[in-house]
């Protein structure tokens, strides 16, 4: 049984142009929901915070329905659960100005840090407010499933002010680029020189690239009949990749698994099946 923690940020995506249609999300949440759909051998936890508003209650309900451990999902009364407006332009999602709500200035307790470290694997991202605790968590985690313990979504923020600290304290990262393959290769080399064991870059319709510090791997997309919404493409790819990695499959097969999962998700409106 694999113990996997989504640690960091829970929010609501809503679409003003689609009658405010919404769903529970967050990079780690999307990865976790996709993983649980793919695997039956996973014990999952969410470590984050929501408020006691309607969106917070719906988030808690969504987690419990999937059997996710919510013992360290803090419910902060009287505030606002984070939410982000999304807009579709040619079926590609564009983010509006986020409302960070109760996560503005939020700090995780030491007990929460210890709980995260009790898992085999964890996922976080720049919005998760755990950047400066990654080193502590990594030291405390036991390598029950090999070297891959901390997975991190860098989005497209290769110039983030905390990029060096992140790359020095994660095992596997995902970053998105537009179409510049050589720029992607340069960043993957840099990431691995900082200590990342396996770094992946996605290039939209141009596929993906992975680097393990000595060798590059090229991955293709899986074509779909119709792209409905690109939201969740990276998270679902990462979930497919991680699932195959847990099974000990080669990097190239992990990339194919990621592409297959992403193709299913961009064929629907929501970021998970």
DOZA-63486 format. One record per residue: residue number from 1; residue in one letter; x, y, z of N, C-alpha, C in turn. Coordinates in Angstrom, 2 decimals, decimal comma, m for minus. Layout:
<nodes>
NUM	a	X	Y	Z	X	Y	Z	X	Y	Z
...
</nodes>
This chain:
<nodes>
1	x	0,84	m1,19	0,00	0,00	0,00	0,00	0,88	1,25	0,00
2	x	0,64	2,17	m0,90	1,41	3,40	m1,02	0,70	4,52	m0,26
3	x	1,43	5,20	0,61	0,86	6,34	1,33	1,29	7,63	0,63
4	x	0,30	8,35	0,10	0,59	9,53	m0,72	m0,09	10,75	m0,12
5	x	0,66	11,84	0,01	0,13	13,07	0,59	0,09	14,20	m0,44
6	x	m1,06	14,83	m0,57	m1,18	16,07	m1,33	m1,12	17,19	m0,30
7	x	m0,02	17,92	m0,29	0,21	18,90	0,77	0,35	20,29	0,18
8	x	m0,49	21,20	0,65	m0,32	22,58	0,21	m1,58	23,37	0,02
9	x	m2,21	23,26	m1,14	m3,23	24,24	m1,51	m4,49	23,56	m2,03
10	x	m5,60	23,87	m1,39	m6,91	23,45	m1,86	m7,66	24,71	m2,29
11	x	m8,24	24,71	m3,47	m8,97	25,88	m3,91	m10,14	25,46	m4,80
12	x	m10,88	26,44	m5,23	m12,01	26,25	m6,12	m11,72	26,97	m7,43
13	x	m11,83	26,28	m8,54	m11,83	26,93	m9,85	m13,27	27,19	m10,24
14	x	m13,55	28,40	m10,71	m14,90	28,67	m11,19	m14,83	29,44	m12,51
15	x	m15,87	29,28	m13,32	m15,89	29,83	m14,68	m17,00	30,86	m14,81
16	x	m16,66	32,16	m14,73	m17,68	33,21	m14,86	m18,46	33,14	m16,17
17	x	m17,83	32,65	m17,22	m18,49	32,58	m18,53	m19,35	31,33	m18,70
18	x	m19,33	30,45	m17,70	m20,13	29,22	m17,75	m21,01	29,12	m16,51
19	x	m21,73	30,22	m16,21	m22,64	30,27	m15,07	m21,94	29,93	m13,76
20	x	m20,67	30,34	m13,66	m19,87	30,09	m12,45	m19,73	28,61	m12,12
21	x	m19,73	27,77	m13,13	m19,46	26,35	m12,92	m18,14	26,21	m12,17
22	x	m18,09	25,28	m11,21	m16,91	25,18	m10,37	m16,63	23,73	m9,97
23	x	m15,41	23,51	m9,44	m15,03	22,21	m8,91	m13,90	22,40	m7,89
24	x	m13,71	21,43	m7,05	m12,63	21,42	m6,06	m11,33	21,10	m6,78
25	x	m10,27	21,84	m6,49	m9,02	21,62	m7,22	m7,81	22,05	m6,40
26	x	m6,74	22,34	m7,07	m5,41	22,54	m6,51	m4,51	21,54	m7,20
27	x	m3,26	21,89	m7,47	m2,39	20,97	m8,20	m2,30	19,60	m7,53
28	x	m2,07	19,60	m6,22	m1,96	18,33	m5,51	m3,27	17,57	m5,47
29	x	m4,38	18,31	m5,36	m5,70	17,67	m5,36	m5,95	16,96	m6,69
30	x	m5,66	17,65	m7,79	m5,87	17,04	m9,11	m5,00	15,80	m9,29
31	x	m3,75	15,89	m8,88	m2,85	14,73	m8,97	m3,41	13,57	m8,14
32	x	m3,83	13,89	m6,93	m4,33	12,85	m6,02	m5,61	12,20	m6,55
33	x	m6,56	13,01	m7,02	m7,80	12,46	m7,55	m7,54	11,55	m8,75
34	x	m6,62	11,95	m9,61	m6,28	11,11	m10,76	m5,59	9,82	m10,32
35	x	m4,68	9,93	m9,35	m4,00	8,73	m8,86	m4,98	7,74	m8,25
36	x	m5,92	8,25	m7,46	m6,89	7,36	m6,82	m7,79	6,69	m7,84
37	x	m8,02	7,34	m8,95	m8,81	6,74	m10,01	m8,03	5,65	m10,74
38	x	m6,71	5,75	m10,71	m5,86	4,81	m11,43	m5,40	3,64	m10,57
39	x	m5,36	3,85	m9,25	m4,76	2,85	m8,37	m5,70	2,49	m7,22
40	x	m5,65	1,24	m6,82	m6,44	0,78	m5,67	m5,54	0,48	m4,47
41	x	m4,24	0,69	m4,62	m3,29	0,35	m3,56	m2,73	1,62	m2,91
42	x	m3,56	2,64	m2,76	m3,06	3,92	m2,27	m3,87	4,42	m1,08
43	x	m3,15	4,81	m0,03	m3,75	5,52	1,09	m3,43	6,99	0,90
44	x	m4,46	7,83	0,79	m4,26	9,22	0,42	m4,63	10,17	1,54
45	x	m3,88	11,27	1,63	m4,16	12,31	2,62	m4,08	13,68	1,96
46	x	m4,89	14,60	2,44	m4,81	16,01	2,06	m4,39	16,80	3,29
47	x	m3,31	17,56	3,15	m2,83	18,40	4,24	m2,89	19,84	3,75
48	x	m3,86	20,58	4,24	m4,10	21,93	3,77	m5,08	22,61	4,71
49	x	m5,75	23,66	4,20	m6,76	24,35	4,99	m7,86	24,88	4,06
50	x	m9,07	24,86	4,56	m10,22	25,49	3,90	m11,00	26,22	4,98
51	x	m11,98	27,01	4,59	m12,82	27,66	5,57	m14,07	26,82	5,80
52	x	m14,97	27,34	6,62	m16,22	26,63	6,87	m17,35	27,16	6,00
53	x	m16,99	27,83	4,90	m17,99	28,30	3,95	m18,48	27,15	3,09
54	x	m19,37	27,43	2,15	m19,94	26,38	1,31	m18,87	25,64	0,52
55	x	m17,89	26,37	m0,02	m16,85	25,72	m0,81	m15,96	24,83	0,05
56	x	m15,69	25,26	1,27	m14,89	24,44	2,17	m15,61	23,15	2,53
57	x	m16,91	23,25	2,77	m17,70	22,06	3,10	m17,77	21,10	1,91
58	x	m17,91	21,64	0,72	m17,96	20,81	m0,49	m16,61	20,15	m0,75
59	x	m15,53	20,86	m0,43	m14,19	20,27	m0,59	m14,03	19,07	0,34
60	x	m14,41	19,26	1,59	m14,33	18,18	2,57	m15,17	16,98	2,13
61	x	m16,34	17,25	1,60	m17,21	16,19	1,12	m16,57	15,43	m0,04
62	x	m15,94	16,17	m0,97	m15,29	15,54	m2,12	m14,15	14,63	m1,68
63	x	m13,39	15,06	m0,67	m12,28	14,24	m0,18	m12,78	12,98	0,53
64	x	m13,74	13,16	1,39	m14,26	12,01	2,14	m14,94	11,00	1,23
65	x	m15,59	11,46	0,18	m16,23	10,55	m0,78	m15,20	9,63	m1,43
66	x	m13,98	10,13	m1,60	m12,92	9,34	m2,22	m12,08	8,60	m1,20
67	x	m12,47	8,63	0,06	m11,75	7,90	1,09	m10,44	8,53	1,50
68	x	m10,30	9,84	1,30	m9,06	10,54	1,61	m9,02	10,94	3,08
69	x	m7,88	10,77	3,71	m7,67	11,15	5,10	m7,68	12,68	5,20
70	x	m8,64	13,22	5,93	m8,77	14,67	6,10	m8,42	15,11	7,52
71	x	m7,71	14,26	8,25	m7,40	14,58	9,65	m6,53	15,82	9,77
72	x	m5,81	16,17	8,69	m4,95	17,35	8,72	m5,36	18,38	7,67
73	x	m6,66	18,39	7,38	m7,25	19,46	6,59	m7,89	20,41	7,60
74	x	m7,23	21,52	7,87	m7,70	22,44	8,90	m8,91	23,23	8,39
75	x	m9,94	23,30	9,21	m11,13	24,08	8,89	m11,06	25,39	9,67
76	x	m10,89	26,48	8,97	m10,74	27,79	9,60	m12,07	28,54	9,49
77	x	m12,73	28,76	10,61	m14,06	29,36	10,59	m14,05	30,85	10,22
78	x	m15,13	31,26	9,56	m15,36	32,67	9,30	m14,54	33,28	8,18
79	x	m13,82	32,46	7,43	m12,99	32,99	6,35	m13,53	32,61	4,99
80	x	m12,65	32,61	4,01	m13,04	32,29	2,64	m12,09	31,24	2,06
81	x	m12,66	30,15	1,56	m11,87	29,13	0,90	m11,29	29,72	m0,39
82	x	m10,00	29,50	m0,68	m9,40	30,08	m1,88	m10,15	29,70	m3,15
83	x	m10,21	30,64	m4,10	m10,86	30,36	m5,38	m10,19	31,16	m6,49
84	x	m10,29	30,62	m7,70	m9,64	31,22	m8,86	m10,62	31,24	m10,03
85	x	m10,84	32,42	m10,64	m11,67	32,44	m11,85	m10,88	31,93	m13,06
86	x	m11,51	31,11	m13,87	m10,88	30,59	m15,08	m11,70	31,00	m16,31
87	x	m10,99	31,23	m17,40	m11,62	31,60	m18,66	m11,07	30,71	m19,76
88	x	m11,93	30,27	m20,65	m11,51	29,44	m21,77	m11,35	30,30	m23,01
89	x	m10,16	30,26	m23,60	m9,88	30,94	m24,85	m9,40	29,88	m25,83
90	x	m10,22	29,58	m26,82	m9,93	28,49	m27,77	m9,66	27,18	m27,03
91	x	m10,48	26,95	m25,98	m10,45	25,72	m25,17	m9,20	25,60	m24,30
92	x	m8,40	26,67	m24,26	m7,24	26,69	m23,37	m7,57	27,56	m22,17
93	x	m7,28	27,08	m20,94	m7,68	27,81	m19,75	m6,71	28,94	m19,45
94	x	m7,29	30,05	m18,99	m6,52	31,21	m18,56	m6,99	31,62	m17,17
95	x	m6,04	31,81	m16,26	m6,39	32,13	m14,88	m6,63	33,62	m14,69
96	x	m7,65	33,93	m13,90	m7,88	35,29	m13,47	m7,19	35,54	m12,15
97	x	m7,54	36,65	m11,50	m6,92	37,01	m10,23	m7,44	36,11	m9,11
98	x	m6,57	35,38	m8,42	m7,04	34,46	m7,37	m7,43	35,17	m6,08
99	x	m8,35	34,57	m5,35	m8,67	35,00	m3,99	m8,03	33,96	m3,07
100	x	m6,99	34,32	m2,35	m6,25	33,36	m1,54	m6,94	33,07	m0,21
101	x	m7,81	33,93	0,21	m8,63	33,66	1,39	m7,82	33,25	2,61
102	x	m8,24	32,15	3,24	m7,61	31,73	4,50	m6,17	31,22	4,31
103	x	m5,75	30,98	3,06	m4,37	30,52	2,85	m3,38	31,68	2,77
104	x	m3,89	32,92	2,77	m3,01	34,08	2,77	m2,26	34,12	4,10
105	x	m0,97	33,89	4,06	m0,17	33,90	5,28	m0,28	32,64	6,13
106	x	m0,91	31,60	5,59	m1,10	30,37	6,37	0,24	29,69	6,65
107	x	0,38	29,12	7,85	1,58	28,38	8,21	1,18	26,99	8,70
108	x	1,90	25,97	8,25	1,64	24,60	8,68	2,29	24,34	10,04
109	x	1,60	23,62	10,88	2,12	23,31	12,21	3,21	22,25	12,11
110	x	4,00	22,13	13,16	5,04	21,10	13,19	4,42	19,71	13,15
111	x	3,26	19,58	13,78	2,57	18,29	13,76	2,14	17,93	12,35
112	x	1,71	18,94	11,57	1,33	18,71	10,18	2,55	18,31	9,35
113	x	3,68	18,95	9,61	4,92	18,61	8,90	5,30	17,16	9,17
114	x	5,21	16,75	10,42	5,53	15,37	10,79	4,56	14,39	10,11
115	x	3,31	14,78	10,03	2,32	13,91	9,38	2,62	13,75	7,89
116	x	2,98	14,84	7,22	3,36	14,75	5,81	4,53	13,77	5,65
117	x	5,50	13,91	6,54	6,72	13,08	6,45	6,46	11,62	6,76
118	x	5,30	11,29	7,31	4,98	9,89	7,60	4,52	9,14	6,34
119	x	4,36	9,84	5,24	3,92	9,22	3,99	5,12	8,74	3,17
120	x	4,83	7,86	2,21	5,89	7,38	1,31	6,25	8,44	0,28
121	x	5,25	9,19	m0,17	5,44	10,20	m1,21	4,56	11,41	m0,91
122	x	4,98	12,57	m1,40	4,17	13,77	m1,26	4,25	14,61	m2,52
123	x	3,24	15,45	m2,71	3,22	16,37	m3,83	2,91	17,77	m3,32
124	x	3,61	18,77	m3,85	3,30	20,15	m3,53	3,64	21,04	m4,73
125	x	3,48	22,35	m4,54	3,72	23,31	m5,62	4,00	24,67	m5,02
126	x	4,25	25,68	m5,85	4,62	27,00	m5,36	3,51	27,67	m4,54
127	x	2,26	27,36	m4,80	1,17	27,99	m4,06	0,94	27,34	m2,70
128	x	1,60	26,22	m2,45	1,30	25,42	m1,27	1,86	25,88	0,05
129	x	2,72	26,91	0,04	3,28	27,49	1,27	4,12	26,49	2,06
130	x	4,76	25,57	1,35	5,63	24,60	2,02	7,07	24,65	1,50
131	x	7,36	25,64	0,69	8,67	25,70	0,05	9,80	25,62	1,07
132	x	9,69	26,40	2,15	10,79	26,48	3,11	10,78	25,32	4,12
133	x	9,86	24,40	3,96	9,82	23,21	4,83	10,15	21,93	4,06
134	x	10,38	22,04	2,77	10,65	20,85	1,96	11,88	20,09	2,44
135	x	12,93	20,83	2,80	14,14	20,18	3,28	13,89	19,39	4,55
136	x	13,13	19,98	5,48	12,81	19,28	6,73	12,00	18,02	6,45
137	x	11,01	18,16	5,58	10,15	17,02	5,26	10,96	15,91	4,60
138	x	11,82	16,29	3,68	12,60	15,30	2,95	13,52	14,50	3,87
139	x	14,10	15,17	4,86	14,99	14,50	5,81	14,20	13,51	6,68
140	x	12,97	13,86	7,01	12,16	13,03	7,90	11,52	11,84	7,19
141	x	11,30	11,96	5,89	10,62	10,89	5,16	11,52	9,67	5,02
142	x	10,93	8,51	5,18	11,68	7,26	5,02	11,57	6,80	3,57
143	x	12,68	6,39	2,97	12,66	5,97	1,56	12,04	4,59	1,36
144	x	10,76	4,47	1,71	10,10	3,17	1,64	9,95	2,66	0,22
145	x	9,86	3,59	m0,73	9,65	3,19	m2,14	10,79	3,67	m3,02
146	x	11,99	3,58	m2,52	13,12	4,02	m3,32	13,44	5,48	m3,08
147	x	14,03	6,12	m4,08	14,53	7,48	m3,90	13,48	8,55	m4,11
148	x	12,40	8,27	m4,81	11,42	9,29	m5,15	10,44	9,52	m4,01
149	x	10,62	10,63	m3,32	9,76	10,93	m2,18	8,95	12,20	m2,38
150	x	9,60	13,26	m2,85	8,92	14,56	m3,00	8,76	14,90	m4,48
151	x	7,51	15,08	m4,87	7,15	15,48	m6,23	6,65	16,93	m6,18
152	x	7,07	17,73	m7,14	6,76	19,17	m7,08	6,41	19,68	m8,46
153	x	5,31	20,43	m8,53	4,87	21,05	m9,78	5,35	22,49	m9,81
154	x	6,24	22,79	m10,75	6,80	24,14	m10,86	5,97	25,04	m11,79
155	x	4,88	24,50	m12,35	4,08	25,24	m13,33	5,02	25,72	m14,44
156	x	5,05	27,00	m14,74	5,99	27,54	m15,75	6,95	28,52	m15,10
157	x	7,15	28,40	m13,79	7,89	29,41	m13,04	9,36	29,06	m12,86
158	x	10,08	29,01	m13,94	11,49	28,66	m13,86	12,35	29,80	m13,30
159	x	11,77	31,00	m13,18	12,51	32,14	m12,60	11,92	32,56	m11,26
160	x	11,20	31,68	m10,62	10,63	31,96	m9,30	11,77	32,28	m8,32
161	x	11,58	33,25	m7,42	12,66	33,62	m6,49	13,13	32,48	m5,58
162	x	12,28	31,46	m5,40	12,67	30,34	m4,54	13,05	29,10	m5,34
163	x	13,34	29,28	m6,62	13,58	28,13	m7,49	14,77	27,30	m7,01
164	x	15,84	27,91	m6,55	17,01	27,16	m6,11	16,71	26,31	m4,88
165	x	15,98	26,90	m3,95	15,63	26,15	m2,73	14,75	24,96	m3,06
166	x	13,79	25,15	m3,97	12,91	24,06	m4,36	13,70	22,94	m5,02
167	x	14,50	23,28	m6,01	15,24	22,26	m6,75	16,26	21,53	m5,89
168	x	16,67	22,14	m4,81	17,63	21,50	m3,90	16,96	20,53	m2,94
169	x	15,62	20,53	m2,92	14,93	19,74	m1,90	13,80	18,86	m2,43
170	x	13,78	18,62	m3,75	12,77	17,72	m4,31	13,46	16,59	m5,06
171	x	12,70	15,54	m5,31	13,25	14,38	m6,03	12,82	14,34	m7,48
172	x	11,58	14,78	m7,74	11,05	14,73	m9,11	10,19	15,97	m9,32
173	x	10,45	16,69	m10,41	9,71	17,91	m10,68	9,09	17,92	m12,07
174	x	8,06	18,73	m12,21	7,38	18,92	m13,49	7,30	20,40	m13,78
175	x	7,65	20,79	m15,01	7,59	22,18	m15,43	7,03	22,25	m16,84
176	x	6,34	23,33	m17,16	5,77	23,46	m18,50	6,48	24,56	m19,28
177	x	6,67	24,30	m20,57	7,27	25,25	m21,49	6,31	25,45	m22,65
178	x	6,59	26,45	m23,47	5,79	26,65	m24,68	6,24	25,66	m25,75
179	x	7,28	26,01	m26,50	7,70	25,12	m27,59	9,22	25,04	m27,74
180	x	9,96	25,73	m26,90	11,41	25,81	m27,05	12,08	24,60	m26,40
181	x	12,36	23,59	m27,20	12,94	22,35	m26,71	14,32	22,57	m26,10
182	x	15,14	23,39	m26,74	16,50	23,62	m26,25	16,48	24,35	m24,91
183	x	15,56	25,30	m24,76	15,42	26,00	m23,49	14,99	25,01	m22,40
184	x	14,10	24,08	m22,78	13,67	23,05	m21,85	14,82	22,17	m21,42
185	x	15,63	21,74	m22,36	16,78	20,90	m22,04	17,74	21,61	m21,08
186	x	17,94	22,89	m21,34	18,85	23,66	m20,49	18,33	23,70	m19,05
187	x	17,02	23,89	m18,89	16,47	23,94	m17,54	16,55	22,57	m16,87
188	x	16,28	21,50	m17,61	16,33	20,16	m17,02	17,74	19,84	m16,53
189	x	18,72	20,23	m17,29	20,11	20,03	m16,86	20,39	20,80	m15,57
190	x	19,92	22,04	m15,56	20,13	22,88	m14,37	19,45	22,27	m13,14
191	x	18,21	21,81	m13,31	17,46	21,23	m12,19	18,21	20,04	m11,60
192	x	18,68	19,16	m12,46	19,39	17,97	m11,97	20,73	18,33	m11,35
193	x	21,35	19,41	m11,82	22,61	19,85	m11,21	22,39	20,37	m9,79
194	x	21,15	20,79	m9,50	20,81	21,29	m8,17	20,40	20,17	m7,22
195	x	20,21	18,95	m7,76	19,90	17,82	m6,89	18,65	17,04	m7,24
196	x	17,85	17,54	m8,20	16,66	16,80	m8,61	17,10	15,49	m9,28
197	x	16,44	14,41	m8,95	16,81	13,11	m9,51	16,19	12,88	m10,89
198	x	15,00	13,41	m11,09	14,30	13,23	m12,36	13,44	14,46	m12,62
199	x	13,71	15,16	m13,72	12,98	16,38	m14,04	12,27	16,21	m15,38
200	x	11,01	16,67	m15,41	10,18	16,50	m16,60	9,71	17,86	m17,09
201	x	9,71	18,07	m18,38	9,16	19,28	m18,99	8,09	18,88	m19,99
202	x	6,97	19,59	m19,95	5,91	19,35	m20,94	5,87	20,53	m21,90
203	x	5,51	20,24	m23,15	5,50	21,24	m24,21	4,16	21,27	m24,94
204	x	3,07	21,03	m24,23	1,76	21,04	m24,86	1,65	19,98	m25,93
205	x	1,22	20,39	m27,11	1,03	19,45	m28,22	2,34	18,88	m28,74
206	x	3,47	19,44	m28,26	4,78	18,96	m28,71	5,36	17,90	m27,77
207	x	4,54	17,39	m26,87	4,97	16,26	m26,05	5,74	16,66	m24,81
208	x	6,63	15,79	m24,37	7,34	16,00	m23,11	8,79	15,54	m23,23
209	x	9,56	15,96	m22,24	10,98	15,62	m22,18	11,33	15,36	m20,72
210	x	12,10	14,33	m20,47	12,53	14,03	m19,11	14,05	13,87	m19,09
211	x	14,65	14,14	m17,95	16,10	14,04	m17,79	16,42	13,50	m16,41
212	x	17,29	12,51	m16,33	17,64	11,88	m15,06	19,06	12,21	m14,61
213	x	19,63	13,25	m15,20	20,99	13,64	m14,84	22,04	13,10	m15,78
214	x	21,66	12,13	m16,61	22,62	11,56	m17,56	22,00	11,32	m18,94
215	x	20,68	11,18	m18,98	20,05	10,85	m20,26	18,71	11,59	m20,41
216	x	18,44	12,04	m21,65	17,15	12,64	m21,98	16,21	11,58	m22,55
217	x	14,93	11,74	m22,25	13,89	10,86	m22,76	12,83	11,73	m23,43
218	x	12,41	11,35	m24,62	11,40	12,12	m25,35	10,07	11,40	m25,32
219	x	9,00	12,14	m25,04	7,67	11,55	m24,99	6,71	12,25	m25,93
220	x	5,82	11,50	m26,56	4,83	12,06	m27,48	3,49	12,23	m26,78
221	x	2,63	13,04	m27,37	1,27	13,16	m26,86	0,44	11,98	m27,37
222	x	m0,70	11,78	m26,77	m1,69	10,83	m27,26	m2,81	11,66	m27,89
223	x	m2,99	11,61	m29,20	m4,00	12,44	m29,87	m5,40	12,16	m29,36
224	x	m6,24	13,20	m29,35	m7,64	13,06	m28,93	m8,55	13,58	m30,05
225	x	m9,78	13,12	m30,04	m10,74	13,56	m31,05	m11,08	15,04	m30,88
226	x	m11,25	15,45	m29,63	m11,60	16,84	m29,36	m11,03	17,28	m28,03
227	x	m10,35	18,43	m28,03	m9,90	19,04	m26,79	m11,04	19,88	m26,25
228	x	m11,49	19,56	m25,03	m12,60	20,29	m24,41	m12,08	21,39	m23,50
229	x	m11,06	21,08	m22,69	m10,50	22,04	m21,75	m9,12	21,54	m21,35
230	x	m8,11	22,40	m21,48	m6,74	21,97	m21,16	m6,44	22,03	m19,67
231	x	m7,39	22,50	m18,85	m7,14	22,56	m17,41	m6,89	21,14	m16,88
232	x	m5,88	21,00	m16,06	m5,54	19,69	m15,49	m4,66	18,83	m16,35
233	x	m4,24	19,35	m17,51	m3,39	18,53	m18,39	m2,08	18,15	m17,72
234	x	m1,43	19,13	m17,09	m0,16	18,85	m16,43	m0,32	17,96	m15,20
235	x	m1,33	18,23	m14,41	m1,55	17,42	m13,20	m1,89	15,98	m13,54
236	x	m2,72	15,78	m14,55	m3,09	14,41	m14,93	m1,88	13,69	m15,55
237	x	m1,07	14,44	m16,31	0,17	13,84	m16,84	1,06	13,38	m15,67
238	x	1,22	14,26	m14,69	2,08	13,94	m13,55	1,54	12,72	m12,80
239	x	0,22	12,64	m12,66	m0,39	11,49	m11,98	m0,11	10,19	m12,73
240	x	m0,29	10,23	m14,05	m0,01	9,05	m14,85	1,45	8,64	m14,76
241	x	2,33	9,64	m14,77	3,77	9,39	m14,66	4,09	8,76	m13,31
242	x	3,58	9,35	m12,23	3,86	8,85	m10,88	3,33	7,44	m10,69
243	x	2,13	7,18	m11,21	1,54	5,85	m11,07	2,44	4,78	m11,70
244	x	2,94	5,07	m12,89	3,84	4,11	m13,55	5,17	4,00	m12,82
245	x	5,63	5,11	m12,25	6,88	5,12	m11,51	6,76	4,24	m10,26
246	x	5,61	4,30	m9,60	5,38	3,45	m8,42	5,49	1,97	m8,78
247	x	5,07	1,65	m9,99	5,14	0,26	m10,45	6,52	m0,14	m10,93
248	x	7,48	0,79	m10,87	8,85	0,49	m11,26	9,08	0,45	m12,75
249	x	8,20	1,09	m13,52	8,34	1,05	m14,97	9,41	2,04	m15,44
250	x	10,05	1,79	m16,58	11,09	2,69	m17,11	10,54	4,09	m17,37
251	x	11,43	5,08	m17,43	11,02	6,47	m17,60	10,17	6,66	m18,86
252	x	10,56	6,04	m19,95	9,81	6,20	m21,19	8,37	5,71	m21,04
253	x	8,18	4,63	m20,32	6,83	4,11	m20,10	6,05	5,00	m19,14
254	x	6,74	5,60	m18,19	6,09	6,55	m17,29	5,58	7,75	m18,07
255	x	6,36	8,21	m19,04	5,96	9,34	m19,87	4,74	8,98	m20,72
256	x	4,73	7,78	m21,23	3,58	7,32	m22,02	2,33	7,24	m21,16
257	x	2,49	6,74	m19,93	1,37	6,66	m19,00	0,83	8,06	m18,70
258	x	1,73	9,02	m18,54	1,31	10,39	m18,30	0,54	10,97	m19,47
259	x	1,05	10,73	m20,67	0,39	11,24	m21,87	m0,99	10,62	m22,06
260	x	m1,11	9,35	m21,75	m2,41	8,68	m21,87	m3,43	9,26	m20,90
261	x	m2,99	9,51	m19,67	m3,91	10,09	m18,69	m4,32	11,51	m19,07
262	x	m3,35	12,30	m19,51	m3,64	13,68	m19,90	m4,62	13,73	m21,07
263	x	m4,50	12,79	m21,99	m5,40	12,78	m23,16	m6,84	12,56	m22,74
264	x	m7,04	11,79	m21,68	m8,40	11,57	m21,19	m8,96	12,81	m20,52
265	x	m8,11	13,50	m19,77	m8,58	14,65	m18,99	m8,87	15,86	m19,88
266	x	m8,06	16,11	m20,89	m8,33	17,27	m21,75	m9,52	17,02	m22,67
267	x	m10,05	15,81	m22,65	m11,24	15,49	m23,44	m12,52	15,76	m22,66
268	x	m12,39	16,18	m21,39	m13,55	16,51	m20,57	m13,38	17,91	m20,02
269	x	m14,37	18,42	m19,32	m14,30	19,81	m18,83	m13,48	19,92	m17,54
270	x	m13,67	18,99	m16,61	m13,02	19,05	m15,30	m11,58	18,50	m15,36
271	x	m10,75	18,77	m14,35	m9,35	18,33	m14,38	m9,09	16,91	m13,89
272	x	m10,14	16,12	m13,71	m10,01	14,72	m13,32	m11,27	14,02	m13,74
273	x	m11,18	12,69	m13,90	m12,31	11,93	m14,41	m13,33	11,72	m13,30
</nodes>
